[in-house]
Amino acid sequence: MIKWGIIGLGNMADKFANSIKNLNETKLLSISSKNPSRLEKFGNTYGIDKKYRFNDYEEILKCDEINAIYISTLNNTHHDLVIKAIEFNKNILCEKPISINYEESLNVYKKLNNSRVFFMEAIAYRSHPQTNFVINEIKKKTIGDVLFIKSNFGFFIKKIKKKSRLFNPDLGGGAILDVGCYPVSFSNLIGNIYNDDKHENPKISEVSGSLCQTGVDDVAYAELLYKNNIKSKIGVAIRLNMENKTIIEGTKGNLIIDNPWLPGKKSFVEIQTKNRSYKSFINSKFEIFENQINLVNNFILENKIEGDYPCMKWKNTLDNMYILNEWKKELVKNEKNK
């Protein structure tokens, strides 16, 4: 049985705790938060024994009965907590992004390479059957050779709160760090679909967007060009509602994914070719976060140190952060030069 602990008790921790209840051979044993009232409320809601409620992050990592940790704290804390969890030999599922810059991610990557713990960045759509379906359709040449990808994730937050995790630069705020991992990781997945594990980072161009009054990027666009000439146009926002879908254009047709980031137990992909247009439905045994936890449990029980393709491998996480980092730097530079 995999016994989990959670560090950080926000919205994603709630989703994790609700999801793990529906799985076998696993248990949420312990929680940790620096907020006493949140620790008590969360613990009472999910029936966590008081001796397994910690207000010190290091104390939960010292707990020998826990063999896996889910990190769902603010972005700017992920790097240090992952490093600390590795040092305590805990298996790790960490919310995205793994850090707030490439240098920190590289540090984590090096630390992981000197360990034997399991680690995965929690980009849940990568572990959903819908993603496998898309990969298989592309490899079957259903739409011919891939030429172009268009992928967005944007929503609108009306009120700019300077202390909010989304708008505070010290907390790793901004659209690129919050949701950029989705279109970037998807573009990397499809752009490198025939490269096996030899993934190559694309050339980043056509960077545009805007910074809000707190200095974080609230809207951002970019184009990614891969060496095989696949081009991806991506967009993210925290102050603009976008059409949150992904379109893959090929020489013989298109794949349209209406719900790429949070597919449910039943989802579909629209396929358009010259001869016909139809929807293919995909069934998943579990909801998206249940599915992710279940896979991680299996990986750990199989003594693996990273997930199977197309889940986020260590190098995928590192490459993802490199692109996010360069994208953000270029946008800030462009805006300051206006």
Contacts in CASP RR format, 6 or more apart in sequence:
PFRMAT RR
TARGET T0000
AUTHOR 0000-0000-0000
METHOD contacts of the structure
MODEL  1
MIKWGIIGLGNMADKFANSIKNLNETKLLSISSKNPSRLEKFGNTYGIDK
KYRFNDYEEILKCDEINAIYISTLNNTHHDLVIKAIEFNKNILCEKPISI
NYEESLNVYKKLNNSRVFFMEAIAYRSHPQTNFVINEIKKKTIGDVLFIK
SNFGFFIKKIKKKSRLFNPDLGGGAILDVGCYPVSFSNLIGNIYNDDKHE
NPKISEVSGSLCQTGVDDVAYAELLYKNNIKSKIGVAIRLNMENKTIIEG
TKGNLIIDNPWLPGKKSFVEIQTKNRSYKSFINSKFEIFENQINLVNNFI
LENKIEGDYPCMKWKNTLDNMYILNEWKKELVKNEKNK
1 25 0 8 1.000
1 26 0 8 1.000
1 27 0 8 1.000
2 25 0 8 1.000
2 26 0 8 1.000
2 27 0 8 1.000
2 67 0 8 1.000
2 68 0 8 1.000
2 91 0 8 1.000
2 297 0 8 1.000
2 300 0 8 1.000
2 301 0 8 1.000
3 26 0 8 1.000
3 27 0 8 1.000
3 29 0 8 1.000
3 30 0 8 1.000
3 65 0 8 1.000
3 66 0 8 1.000
3 67 0 8 1.000
3 68 0 8 1.000
4 20 0 8 1.000
4 26 0 8 1.000
4 27 0 8 1.000
4 28 0 8 1.000
4 29 0 8 1.000
4 30 0 8 1.000
4 66 0 8 1.000
4 68 0 8 1.000
4 69 0 8 1.000
4 70 0 8 1.000
5 28 0 8 1.000
5 29 0 8 1.000
5 30 0 8 1.000
5 31 0 8 1.000
5 32 0 8 1.000
5 60 0 8 1.000
5 66 0 8 1.000
5 68 0 8 1.000
5 69 0 8 1.000
5 70 0 8 1.000
6 13 0 8 1.000
6 16 0 8 1.000
6 17 0 8 1.000
6 28 0 8 1.000
6 30 0 8 1.000
6 31 0 8 1.000
6 32 0 8 1.000
6 69 0 8 1.000
6 70 0 8 1.000
6 72 0 8 1.000
7 32 0 8 1.000
7 33 0 8 1.000
7 57 0 8 1.000
7 60 0 8 1.000
7 69 0 8 1.000
7 70 0 8 1.000
7 71 0 8 1.000
7 72 0 8 1.000
7 73 0 8 1.000
7 81 0 8 1.000
8 31 0 8 1.000
8 32 0 8 1.000
8 33 0 8 1.000
8 71 0 8 1.000
8 72 0 8 1.000
8 73 0 8 1.000
9 31 0 8 1.000
9 32 0 8 1.000
9 33 0 8 1.000
9 35 0 8 1.000
9 38 0 8 1.000
9 39 0 8 1.000
9 42 0 8 1.000
9 72 0 8 1.000
10 38 0 8 1.000
10 72 0 8 1.000
12 72 0 8 1.000
12 95 0 8 1.000
12 122 0 8 1.000
13 31 0 8 1.000
13 42 0 8 1.000
13 70 0 8 1.000
13 72 0 8 1.000
14 42 0 8 1.000
15 289 0 8 1.000
16 28 0 8 1.000
16 70 0 8 1.000
16 72 0 8 1.000
16 289 0 8 1.000
16 293 0 8 1.000
17 28 0 8 1.000
17 42 0 8 1.000
17 45 0 8 1.000
17 46 0 8 1.000
19 287 0 8 1.000
19 289 0 8 1.000
19 290 0 8 1.000
19 293 0 8 1.000
20 26 0 8 1.000
20 27 0 8 1.000
20 28 0 8 1.000
20 290 0 8 1.000
20 293 0 8 1.000
21 28 0 8 1.000
22 286 0 8 1.000
22 287 0 8 1.000
22 290 0 8 1.000
23 286 0 8 1.000
23 290 0 8 1.000
23 293 0 8 1.000
23 294 0 8 1.000
23 297 0 8 1.000
25 297 0 8 1.000
26 293 0 8 1.000
26 294 0 8 1.000
26 297 0 8 1.000
28 46 0 8 1.000
28 48 0 8 1.000
29 48 0 8 1.000
29 49 0 8 1.000
29 52 0 8 1.000
29 65 0 8 1.000
29 66 0 8 1.000
30 48 0 8 1.000
30 52 0 8 1.000
30 53 0 8 1.000
30 54 0 8 1.000
30 60 0 8 1.000
30 63 0 8 1.000
30 65 0 8 1.000
30 66 0 8 1.000
31 39 0 8 1.000
31 42 0 8 1.000
31 43 0 8 1.000
31 46 0 8 1.000
31 48 0 8 1.000
31 52 0 8 1.000
31 53 0 8 1.000
31 54 0 8 1.000
31 60 0 8 1.000
32 39 0 8 1.000
32 53 0 8 1.000
32 54 0 8 1.000
32 55 0 8 1.000
32 56 0 8 1.000
32 57 0 8 1.000
32 59 0 8 1.000
32 60 0 8 1.000
33 39 0 8 1.000
33 42 0 8 1.000
33 55 0 8 1.000
34 55 0 8 1.000
34 56 0 8 1.000
34 57 0 8 1.000
36 55 0 8 1.000
39 53 0 8 1.000
39 54 0 8 1.000
39 55 0 8 1.000
40 53 0 8 1.000
42 48 0 8 1.000
43 53 0 8 1.000
52 63 0 8 1.000
52 65 0 8 1.000
54 60 0 8 1.000
54 63 0 8 1.000
57 81 0 8 1.000
57 84 0 8 1.000
58 84 0 8 1.000
60 66 0 8 1.000
60 69 0 8 1.000
61 69 0 8 1.000
61 84 0 8 1.000
61 85 0 8 1.000
61 88 0 8 1.000
61 90 0 8 1.000
62 88 0 8 1.000
66 90 0 8 1.000
67 90 0 8 1.000
67 91 0 8 1.000
67 300 0 8 1.000
68 90 0 8 1.000
68 91 0 8 1.000
68 92 0 8 1.000
68 93 0 8 1.000
68 118 0 8 1.000
68 296 0 8 1.000
68 297 0 8 1.000
68 300 0 8 1.000
69 85 0 8 1.000
69 90 0 8 1.000
69 91 0 8 1.000
69 92 0 8 1.000
69 93 0 8 1.000
70 93 0 8 1.000
70 94 0 8 1.000
70 95 0 8 1.000
70 122 0 8 1.000
71 78 0 8 1.000
71 81 0 8 1.000
71 82 0 8 1.000
71 85 0 8 1.000
71 92 0 8 1.000
71 93 0 8 1.000
71 94 0 8 1.000
71 95 0 8 1.000
72 95 0 8 1.000
73 81 0 8 1.000
73 95 0 8 1.000
74 165 0 8 1.000
74 171 0 8 1.000
74 172 0 8 1.000
75 97 0 8 1.000
75 99 0 8 1.000
75 100 0 8 1.000
75 165 0 8 1.000
75 171 0 8 1.000
75 172 0 8 1.000
75 173 0 8 1.000
75 177 0 8 1.000
75 178 0 8 1.000
76 100 0 8 1.000
76 170 0 8 1.000
76 171 0 8 1.000
76 172 0 8 1.000
78 94 0 8 1.000
78 95 0 8 1.000
78 97 0 8 1.000
78 98 0 8 1.000
78 99 0 8 1.000
78 100 0 8 1.000
79 98 0 8 1.000
79 99 0 8 1.000
79 100 0 8 1.000
79 104 0 8 1.000
79 105 0 8 1.000
79 107 0 8 1.000
79 108 0 8 1.000
81 94 0 8 1.000
82 92 0 8 1.000
82 94 0 8 1.000
82 98 0 8 1.000
82 108 0 8 1.000
82 111 0 8 1.000
82 119 0 8 1.000
83 107 0 8 1.000
83 108 0 8 1.000
83 111 0 8 1.000
85 92 0 8 1.000
85 117 0 8 1.000
86 92 0 8 1.000
86 111 0 8 1.000
86 112 0 8 1.000
86 115 0 8 1.000
86 117 0 8 1.000
86 119 0 8 1.000
89 115 0 8 1.000
89 116 0 8 1.000
89 117 0 8 1.000
90 117 0 8 1.000
91 117 0 8 1.000
91 118 0 8 1.000
91 119 0 8 1.000
91 296 0 8 1.000
91 300 0 8 1.000
92 117 0 8 1.000
92 118 0 8 1.000
92 119 0 8 1.000
92 120 0 8 1.000
93 120 0 8 1.000
93 122 0 8 1.000
93 292 0 8 1.000
93 293 0 8 1.000
93 296 0 8 1.000
94 119 0 8 1.000
94 120 0 8 1.000
94 121 0 8 1.000
94 122 0 8 1.000
95 121 0 8 1.000
95 122 0 8 1.000
96 121 0 8 1.000
96 122 0 8 1.000
96 123 0 8 1.000
96 181 0 8 1.000
97 121 0 8 1.000
97 177 0 8 1.000
97 181 0 8 1.000
97 320 0 8 1.000
97 321 0 8 1.000
97 324 0 8 1.000
98 104 0 8 1.000
98 105 0 8 1.000
98 108 0 8 1.000
98 121 0 8 1.000
98 317 0 8 1.000
98 321 0 8 1.000
99 105 0 8 1.000
99 107 0 8 1.000
99 108 0 8 1.000
99 321 0 8 1.000
100 172 0 8 1.000
100 177 0 8 1.000
101 321 0 8 1.000
101 325 0 8 1.000
102 321 0 8 1.000
102 322 0 8 1.000
102 324 0 8 1.000
102 325 0 8 1.000
102 326 0 8 1.000
105 317 0 8 1.000
105 318 0 8 1.000
105 321 0 8 1.000
105 322 0 8 1.000
106 318 0 8 1.000
109 314 0 8 1.000
109 315 0 8 1.000
109 317 0 8 1.000
109 318 0 8 1.000
112 119 0 8 1.000
112 305 0 8 1.000
112 314 0 8 1.000
113 314 0 8 1.000
115 305 0 8 1.000
116 305 0 8 1.000
117 305 0 8 1.000
118 296 0 8 1.000
118 299 0 8 1.000
118 300 0 8 1.000
118 304 0 8 1.000
118 305 0 8 1.000
118 306 0 8 1.000
118 307 0 8 1.000
119 305 0 8 1.000
119 306 0 8 1.000
119 314 0 8 1.000
120 296 0 8 1.000
120 299 0 8 1.000
120 306 0 8 1.000
120 307 0 8 1.000
120 311 0 8 1.000
120 312 0 8 1.000
121 181 0 8 1.000
121 312 0 8 1.000
121 316 0 8 1.000
121 317 0 8 1.000
121 320 0 8 1.000
122 292 0 8 1.000
123 181 0 8 1.000
123 182 0 8 1.000
123 185 0 8 1.000
123 312 0 8 1.000
124 262 0 8 1.000
124 288 0 8 1.000
124 289 0 8 1.000
124 291 0 8 1.000
124 292 0 8 1.000
125 131 0 8 1.000
125 182 0 8 1.000
125 186 0 8 1.000
125 260 0 8 1.000
125 261 0 8 1.000
125 262 0 8 1.000
125 263 0 8 1.000
125 288 0 8 1.000
126 185 0 8 1.000
126 189 0 8 1.000
126 310 0 8 1.000
126 311 0 8 1.000
126 312 0 8 1.000
127 291 0 8 1.000
127 292 0 8 1.000
127 295 0 8 1.000
127 310 0 8 1.000
127 311 0 8 1.000
128 263 0 8 1.000
128 264 0 8 1.000
128 267 0 8 1.000
128 284 0 8 1.000
128 288 0 8 1.000
128 291 0 8 1.000
129 282 0 8 1.000
129 283 0 8 1.000
129 284 0 8 1.000
129 291 0 8 1.000
130 257 0 8 1.000
130 260 0 8 1.000
130 263 0 8 1.000
130 267 0 8 1.000
130 269 0 8 1.000
130 282 0 8 1.000
130 284 0 8 1.000
131 189 0 8 1.000
131 310 0 8 1.000
132 310 0 8 1.000
133 269 0 8 1.000
133 280 0 8 1.000
133 282 0 8 1.000
134 190 0 8 1.000
134 248 0 8 1.000
134 255 0 8 1.000
134 257 0 8 1.000
134 269 0 8 1.000
135 189 0 8 1.000
135 193 0 8 1.000
135 310 0 8 1.000
137 143 0 8 1.000
137 255 0 8 1.000
137 269 0 8 1.000
137 271 0 8 1.000
137 280 0 8 1.000
138 146 0 8 1.000
138 190 0 8 1.000
138 193 0 8 1.000
138 248 0 8 1.000
138 255 0 8 1.000
139 193 0 8 1.000
141 252 0 8 1.000
142 252 0 8 1.000
142 255 0 8 1.000
142 271 0 8 1.000
142 273 0 8 1.000
143 248 0 8 1.000
143 249 0 8 1.000
143 250 0 8 1.000
143 251 0 8 1.000
143 252 0 8 1.000
143 253 0 8 1.000
143 254 0 8 1.000
143 255 0 8 1.000
143 271 0 8 1.000
143 272 0 8 1.000
143 273 0 8 1.000
144 250 0 8 1.000
144 251 0 8 1.000
144 252 0 8 1.000
144 253 0 8 1.000
145 250 0 8 1.000
145 251 0 8 1.000
146 190 0 8 1.000
146 191 0 8 1.000
146 193 0 8 1.000
146 230 0 8 1.000
146 248 0 8 1.000
146 249 0 8 1.000
146 250 0 8 1.000
147 229 0 8 1.000
147 230 0 8 1.000
147 231 0 8 1.000
147 249 0 8 1.000
147 250 0 8 1.000
147 251 0 8 1.000
148 230 0 8 1.000
148 231 0 8 1.000
148 232 0 8 1.000
148 233 0 8 1.000
148 248 0 8 1.000
148 249 0 8 1.000
148 250 0 8 1.000
149 186 0 8 1.000
149 187 0 8 1.000
149 190 0 8 1.000
149 191 0 8 1.000
149 230 0 8 1.000
149 231 0 8 1.000
149 232 0 8 1.000
149 233 0 8 1.000
149 246 0 8 1.000
149 247 0 8 1.000
149 248 0 8 1.000
149 249 0 8 1.000
150 232 0 8 1.000
150 233 0 8 1.000
150 234 0 8 1.000
150 246 0 8 1.000
150 247 0 8 1.000
150 249 0 8 1.000
151 182 0 8 1.000
151 183 0 8 1.000
151 186 0 8 1.000
151 187 0 8 1.000
151 232 0 8 1.000
151 233 0 8 1.000
151 234 0 8 1.000
151 235 0 8 1.000
151 246 0 8 1.000
151 247 0 8 1.000
151 260 0 8 1.000
152 183 0 8 1.000
152 234 0 8 1.000
152 235 0 8 1.000
152 236 0 8 1.000
152 242 0 8 1.000
152 243 0 8 1.000
152 244 0 8 1.000
152 245 0 8 1.000
152 246 0 8 1.000
153 179 0 8 1.000
153 180 0 8 1.000
153 182 0 8 1.000
153 183 0 8 1.000
153 235 0 8 1.000
153 236 0 8 1.000
153 237 0 8 1.000
153 242 0 8 1.000
153 244 0 8 1.000
153 261 0 8 1.000
154 175 0 8 1.000
154 179 0 8 1.000
154 235 0 8 1.000
154 236 0 8 1.000
154 237 0 8 1.000
154 238 0 8 1.000
154 240 0 8 1.000
154 241 0 8 1.000
154 242 0 8 1.000
154 244 0 8 1.000
155 237 0 8 1.000
155 238 0 8 1.000
155 240 0 8 1.000
155 241 0 8 1.000
155 242 0 8 1.000
155 244 0 8 1.000
156 237 0 8 1.000
156 238 0 8 1.000
156 239 0 8 1.000
156 240 0 8 1.000
156 241 0 8 1.000
157 166 0 8 1.000
157 167 0 8 1.000
157 238 0 8 1.000
157 239 0 8 1.000
160 167 0 8 1.000
160 212 0 8 1.000
160 213 0 8 1.000
160 214 0 8 1.000
160 239 0 8 1.000
161 167 0 8 1.000
162 168 0 8 1.000
162 214 0 8 1.000
165 171 0 8 1.000
165 172 0 8 1.000
165 173 0 8 1.000
166 173 0 8 1.000
166 174 0 8 1.000
166 178 0 8 1.000
166 216 0 8 1.000
166 238 0 8 1.000
167 173 0 8 1.000
167 174 0 8 1.000
167 212 0 8 1.000
167 214 0 8 1.000
167 216 0 8 1.000
167 238 0 8 1.000
168 214 0 8 1.000
168 216 0 8 1.000
169 214 0 8 1.000
169 215 0 8 1.000
169 216 0 8 1.000
172 216 0 8 1.000
173 216 0 8 1.000
174 216 0 8 1.000
174 217 0 8 1.000
174 218 0 8 1.000
174 238 0 8 1.000
175 216 0 8 1.000
175 217 0 8 1.000
175 218 0 8 1.000
175 219 0 8 1.000
175 220 0 8 1.000
175 236 0 8 1.000
175 237 0 8 1.000
175 238 0 8 1.000
175 239 0 8 1.000
176 217 0 8 1.000
176 220 0 8 1.000
176 236 0 8 1.000
176 324 0 8 1.000
176 327 0 8 1.000
176 328 0 8 1.000
176 331 0 8 1.000
177 324 0 8 1.000
177 328 0 8 1.000
178 236 0 8 1.000
178 238 0 8 1.000
179 236 0 8 1.000
179 238 0 8 1.000
180 220 0 8 1.000
180 234 0 8 1.000
180 235 0 8 1.000
180 236 0 8 1.000
180 324 0 8 1.000
180 327 0 8 1.000
181 320 0 8 1.000
181 324 0 8 1.000
182 236 0 8 1.000
182 260 0 8 1.000
182 261 0 8 1.000
183 232 0 8 1.000
183 234 0 8 1.000
183 235 0 8 1.000
183 236 0 8 1.000
183 246 0 8 1.000
184 224 0 8 1.000
184 234 0 8 1.000
184 320 0 8 1.000
184 323 0 8 1.000
184 324 0 8 1.000
184 327 0 8 1.000
185 312 0 8 1.000
185 316 0 8 1.000
185 320 0 8 1.000
186 246 0 8 1.000
186 260 0 8 1.000
187 202 0 8 1.000
187 224 0 8 1.000
187 232 0 8 1.000
187 234 0 8 1.000
188 199 0 8 1.000
188 201 0 8 1.000
188 202 0 8 1.000
188 316 0 8 1.000
188 319 0 8 1.000
188 320 0 8 1.000
188 323 0 8 1.000
189 310 0 8 1.000
189 316 0 8 1.000
190 230 0 8 1.000
190 232 0 8 1.000
190 248 0 8 1.000
191 202 0 8 1.000
191 226 0 8 1.000
191 228 0 8 1.000
191 230 0 8 1.000
191 232 0 8 1.000
192 198 0 8 1.000
192 199 0 8 1.000
192 200 0 8 1.000
192 226 0 8 1.000
194 228 0 8 1.000
197 313 0 8 1.000
197 315 0 8 1.000
199 315 0 8 1.000
199 316 0 8 1.000
199 319 0 8 1.000
200 226 0 8 1.000
200 227 0 8 1.000
201 319 0 8 1.000
201 322 0 8 1.000
201 323 0 8 1.000
202 224 0 8 1.000
202 225 0 8 1.000
202 226 0 8 1.000
202 227 0 8 1.000
202 232 0 8 1.000
202 323 0 8 1.000
203 224 0 8 1.000
203 225 0 8 1.000
204 222 0 8 1.000
204 223 0 8 1.000
204 224 0 8 1.000
204 323 0 8 1.000
204 326 0 8 1.000
204 327 0 8 1.000
204 330 0 8 1.000
205 222 0 8 1.000
205 223 0 8 1.000
205 225 0 8 1.000
206 221 0 8 1.000
206 222 0 8 1.000
206 223 0 8 1.000
206 233 0 8 1.000
207 220 0 8 1.000
207 221 0 8 1.000
207 222 0 8 1.000
207 327 0 8 1.000
207 330 0 8 1.000
207 331 0 8 1.000
207 334 0 8 1.000
208 220 0 8 1.000
208 221 0 8 1.000
208 222 0 8 1.000
208 331 0 8 1.000
208 334 0 8 1.000
209 217 0 8 1.000
209 219 0 8 1.000
209 220 0 8 1.000
209 221 0 8 1.000
209 331 0 8 1.000
209 334 0 8 1.000
209 335 0 8 1.000
210 217 0 8 1.000
210 218 0 8 1.000
210 219 0 8 1.000
210 335 0 8 1.000
211 217 0 8 1.000
211 218 0 8 1.000
211 331 0 8 1.000
211 332 0 8 1.000
211 335 0 8 1.000
212 218 0 8 1.000
212 239 0 8 1.000
217 328 0 8 1.000
217 331 0 8 1.000
217 332 0 8 1.000
218 237 0 8 1.000
218 238 0 8 1.000
218 239 0 8 1.000
218 240 0 8 1.000
219 235 0 8 1.000
219 236 0 8 1.000
219 237 0 8 1.000
219 238 0 8 1.000
219 239 0 8 1.000
219 240 0 8 1.000
220 235 0 8 1.000
220 236 0 8 1.000
220 237 0 8 1.000
220 327 0 8 1.000
220 328 0 8 1.000
220 331 0 8 1.000
221 233 0 8 1.000
221 234 0 8 1.000
221 235 0 8 1.000
222 233 0 8 1.000
222 234 0 8 1.000
222 235 0 8 1.000
222 327 0 8 1.000
222 330 0 8 1.000
223 231 0 8 1.000
223 232 0 8 1.000
223 233 0 8 1.000
223 234 0 8 1.000
224 231 0 8 1.000
224 232 0 8 1.000
224 234 0 8 1.000
224 323 0 8 1.000
225 231 0 8 1.000
225 232 0 8 1.000
226 232 0 8 1.000
235 242 0 8 1.000
236 242 0 8 1.000
244 259 0 8 1.000
244 260 0 8 1.000
244 261 0 8 1.000
245 256 0 8 1.000
245 257 0 8 1.000
245 258 0 8 1.000
245 259 0 8 1.000
245 260 0 8 1.000
246 256 0 8 1.000
246 257 0 8 1.000
246 260 0 8 1.000
247 254 0 8 1.000
247 255 0 8 1.000
247 256 0 8 1.000
247 257 0 8 1.000
248 254 0 8 1.000
248 255 0 8 1.000
248 256 0 8 1.000
248 257 0 8 1.000
252 273 0 8 1.000
252 274 0 8 1.000
253 271 0 8 1.000
253 272 0 8 1.000
253 273 0 8 1.000
253 274 0 8 1.000
254 271 0 8 1.000
254 272 0 8 1.000
255 269 0 8 1.000
255 270 0 8 1.000
255 271 0 8 1.000
255 272 0 8 1.000
256 269 0 8 1.000
256 270 0 8 1.000
256 271 0 8 1.000
256 272 0 8 1.000
257 269 0 8 1.000
257 270 0 8 1.000
258 268 0 8 1.000
258 270 0 8 1.000
259 267 0 8 1.000
262 288 0 8 1.000
263 282 0 8 1.000
263 284 0 8 1.000
263 288 0 8 1.000
264 284 0 8 1.000
264 287 0 8 1.000
264 288 0 8 1.000
265 283 0 8 1.000
265 284 0 8 1.000
265 285 0 8 1.000
265 286 0 8 1.000
265 287 0 8 1.000
266 281 0 8 1.000
266 282 0 8 1.000
266 283 0 8 1.000
266 284 0 8 1.000
267 281 0 8 1.000
267 282 0 8 1.000
267 284 0 8 1.000
268 279 0 8 1.000
268 280 0 8 1.000
268 281 0 8 1.000
268 282 0 8 1.000
269 279 0 8 1.000
269 280 0 8 1.000
269 282 0 8 1.000
270 277 0 8 1.000
270 278 0 8 1.000
270 279 0 8 1.000
270 280 0 8 1.000
271 277 0 8 1.000
271 278 0 8 1.000
271 279 0 8 1.000
271 280 0 8 1.000
284 291 0 8 1.000
285 291 0 8 1.000
286 294 0 8 1.000
295 307 0 8 1.000
295 308 0 8 1.000
295 311 0 8 1.000
296 307 0 8 1.000
299 306 0 8 1.000
299 307 0 8 1.000
299 308 0 8 1.000
306 313 0 8 1.000
306 314 0 8 1.000
307 313 0 8 1.000
312 320 0 8 1.000
END
